[in-house]
Amino acid sequence: ADSRVEFLTDLGLVSAPSVTELSTDESSFYFTMSFEEVGKLTSDILLSYADDAAAQERTLAQPWAQTMQQVTEGRVATVNGTELIAAVSPPTVLSLTWGIDAYREARAAAVK
């Protein structure tokens, strides 16, 4: 039920099976998991949102983040900036067209 997920699936991305397998069904919008479990979230890429590059670096440097193969192998699509994140949460006709190139570039960088 998250508009950000819908936006990404419209761009051709598919949720990793591990997301469904690890879901706790506690909410239709998100689910929580402990830091000890994040290494079980396997996928081709990880999309990460942060207010700025410094916050992104701090997050990915955390010991729990380093348990994720996507992080250690550099397969992280980073979306930095509150305006860019807000462009798809919730999206509007104008915000989607404004932010789509940045999302495509982040995705492309993660799959190289």
N, C-alpha and C positions, 0 to 999 in steps of 0.2 A: 504493500500500500504506500510505499515511499516513491514520491515523484522522481527522485534522483535515480532510483533503480529503473523505473519505467523509461526515463530518458535514455539511459545507457542501453537497455534492451532494444529500444528503437534505433540506436546506432549500430546494433548488431552484436552486442555483447550478450553472453549467456551466464547466468548465475552458476557458480561452481557447485557440483553435487555435494561437496562438504558443507556448504551453507545449509542446505536442506537437511542433511544428515545430523548436523549439530544443533539445529534449531530446537529451542525449548517450547515453541508454540505459546510463549507467554504474551505475545503481542503480534498484531498484524503489521506493525511498523518496524520493529526491531526486536532483537533478543539480546540478553546479556550473557557473557561468559567470563570465566576467570582468566587472568593473565596466563595461568599455567596451561590453558587449553588452546590458546590462539595458534600454536604451532600445528594444530590439527586442521586449520582452515587452509586447505590446499587449493590452488588455482593457478592458471597460467599467468595472470597478473593480479596485483592488488591495487585497488583504487583508494587513495588516501586523500582526505580533505584536511586542510590546515589554514589558519588565518594568514600565515606568511611562511617563507622558506625556513626561517629560524625555528619556528614551532614544528615544522615538518621534520627538520633534522633532529631536534630533541626527541621527538616521538620515535622516530625510526632507530635512534641510538639506544633506546631503552632495552634492557636485557630481555624482556618478554617479546619485544618486536624482533629481536635477533633470533628467535626460535622459528620464525617464519621463513620458509625457503624463498618466497617472493622478495623479501627484504634482503636476505643475504646474497641472492643472485641478481639483485638489481632490477627486478621485474615489478617495480612500483610506479604506477601512474599517479603523479602528484598534481592535485588541483589546489593551488594556493590563492588565497585572496577572498575576503568576505563577499565582494561583489560577484565574483565568478561562482562561488558556491551558491549564493542567493539566486543566481540566474536560473537555476533549476529546482529551487526549493522555496516556494512553489514556482513553477515556470509560467511565463507568459509568452505570448507570440513575439514580443520584442526582445525579451531576455534570452530566449532560446537561440534566436538568430545572432544575438550579440555574443554569446558565450560558446557556441558550438565549435568554432575553430580551436579554441584553447583545449576543449575536451578531446578533440580528435588528435591534437598534437601530443597531449599527455599520454593517451592510449598508444599512439605510434611509438613514442619514446620508450615505453615499458616493454614493448614486444620486440624491439630490435635485438 
